[in-house]
């Protein structure tokens, strides 16, 4: 898979022909001409888009119009990673969704509550398998409503310091096809909510909880999620690690990883997570 990254430079009319073999494009902190991204990469399947300025003569900052054109001209787009801000917000994602029905993976970064605000209809992506939302917001608040839906969502990743909420559970319960749940944050899930999640996600196979759990809570999780193949967490009392190995060592491979995480893998199970393979990558930047 051919890839190109453009960071911190201006591209107006520097190239004579499009990059027809490039399918992965990484754009960050760069300035583009009005038609450059549309014309340069006619076969894109993966797009990472952050802090891109688009010039239209004397006008600039036409990010929303540019990204809408890109999505309209590339209905084959499968992987989309976007940093909200500068006109890129939830309303824009709603407008883009009609062009992105082949999208398999969506990753969004949110830096302000204003960009998260949305009161329209649920934003539907029929082919979405993987959804990752990173809320870079401060404050001890409940996780907000997620205005997305998919017919075939498999993996949900949450990165935030916000607390677990009924809104998050509602999103989870509306997607019973989820088999991978990863909370890259200290979002504690208590025993009651573990049981509720287990009741709506009976096929869950992978859990990554990055908060601390007691020996008894780990045992409860392994009891509730009967098809679980991998469980990653922090152990409140590290002295209980040997107790875990004694109780589950015959069925689970238990190891201590970086940052004192405990990883449990069911013996003879495949727990790989799919990511697009990049065969060739070229990075363009100004020294």
HELIX and SHEET records of a PDB file:
HELIX    1   1 UNK A   36  UNK A   40  1                                   5    
HELIX    2   2 UNK A   63  UNK A   73  1                                  11    
HELIX    3   3 UNK A   90  UNK A   96  1                                   7    
HELIX    4   4 UNK A   97  UNK A   99  5                                   3    
HELIX    5   5 UNK A  113  UNK A  116  1                                   4    
HELIX    6   6 UNK A  166  UNK A  173  1                                   8    
HELIX    7   7 UNK A  191  UNK A  200  1                                  10    
HELIX    8   8 UNK A  215  UNK A  224  1                                  10    
HELIX    9   9 UNK A  238  UNK A  240  5                                   3    
HELIX   10  10 UNK A  241  UNK A  248  1                                   8    
HELIX   11  11 UNK A  258  UNK A  260  5                                   3    
SHEET    1   A13 UNK A 252  UNK A 256  0                                        
SHEET    2   A13 UNK A 261  UNK A 266 -1                                        
SHEET    3   A13 UNK A 230  UNK A 235 -1                                        
SHEET    4   A13 UNK A 206  UNK A 213  1                                        
SHEET    5   A13 UNK A 180  UNK A 183  1                                        
SHEET    6   A13 UNK A 155  UNK A 159  1                                        
SHEET    7   A13 UNK A 130  UNK A 135  1                                        
SHEET    8   A13 UNK A 105  UNK A 110  1                                        
SHEET    9   A13 UNK A  79  UNK A  83  1                                        
SHEET   10   A13 UNK A  46  UNK A  50  1                                        
SHEET   11   A13 UNK A  22  UNK A  28  1                                        
SHEET   12   A13 UNK A   2  UNK A   7  1                                        
SHEET   13   A13 UNK A 280  UNK A 285  1                                        
SHEET    1   B 3 UNK A  10  UNK A  11  0                                        
SHEET    2   B 3 UNK A  31  UNK A  32  1                                        
SHEET    3   B 3 UNK A  53  UNK A  54  1                                        
SHEET    1   C 2 UNK A 123  UNK A 124  0                                        
SHEET    2   C 2 UNK A 148  UNK A 149  1                                        
END                                                                             
